[in-house]
Structure formats: structure tokens, C-alpha cells
Amino acid sequence: MADAEAKLDRQMRKGLLGLAALSALAGTAQHGYALAQSLHAVFGASVPEGTLYPLLSGFEEAGWVATEWDTSRPGPARKVYRITDSGREALQRLGARFEVLAGAIQEGLS
């Protein structure tokens, strides 16, 4: 992959990270590591903690996710992220916007 293409690919993945994270949380509540693994499966690359956790913090501040501590397993408690109704609404709006943009790009390619 040429340098310019690789750079554009990284920017595209970074731009879609929030939408992908909300979408993953819409399926099931997850702790950060499990979410990172879900996103790795989507993007084919790892998502650094320094990127993921600030994103989740921003979602929490926006009211899009709520957190709770999972103490059901041995070892330290894990913070679990769950999408809220507000987060589902945001996901719906952002997903619709993504579909419009993707459609416009596809039309331009035809």
C-alpha cells in the first residue's frame, strides 16, 4: 500500500472508530478489553488504549454510555460499558449519516 493510501486508510478507520464502538456496544455491554477485541475484528488492527478509553470517556460525558463495575469474576473489578437510549439515538443518527456518505461515495465511483 502506498504511503498516501495507508495514511488515508488510518484516517478513515480513526473516523469510523466511534461509530463502530457504539455499534458494538449496541449489541452487548462490554468491558474495554472485550470492546477492543471486537473493534480489532472489524478494523483488522488493534485500537490503542490511549485512543479507546478517551473515546469511551467522551461517550460517558455525552450520556451515550453508562458504566458499572463487574465484580462477578475473580480478580479485580472491571468497568463495563453499556449503551444508553441516548447513545442508541446517536448511533441511529450517525449510522444514517454514514449511509448517506457511503452512498454518495459509491455513486461517485459508478
Helices and strands as residue ranges (DSSP letters): H 3-27, E 30-31, H 32-43, H 49-62, E 65-70, E 78-83, H 85-109
